[in-house]
Amino acid sequence: MSYKKGDVVSVVSAAGEFVGKYKDSGASSYIISDPRMVIQTQEGMGFARGVAVTGEENPTEMSFYTAGIVFVTKTNEEVTKAYHQATSGLIV
């Protein structure tokens, strides 16, 4: 499936699940902008303020090696709204 630049996608990898805006992909990499790692809390699903515990807070983009990706799918509407709220601070 191909995505348009800016589509909100979910990337499931061996390291976890990430949500971000599709930016680019090639033979060996897949890039999303405004990436957020999906986390589980006592209140339910949420987004980390980055993509790695020791990584930079709120990175602008993340590149995956395609060999490490299990699959990519369009993010469902409710999670997309929550993602926009998490990245912009605006309630959708």
CORZIWO-V380392 format. One record per run of one state. SS is the DSSP state (~ for helix, > for strand, _ for the rest). FROM is the first residue (numbers start at 0). TO is the last residue. If there is no record, write none. Layout:
# CORZIWO-V380392
SS_FROM_TO ; SS_FROM_TO
This chain:
# CORZIWO-V380392
__0_6 ; >_7_12 ; __13_14 ; >_15_24 ; __25_27 ; >_28_40 ; __41_42 ; >_43_46 ; __47_59 ; >_60_64 ; ~_65_67 ; >_68_73 ; __74_75 ; ~_76_87 ; __88_91
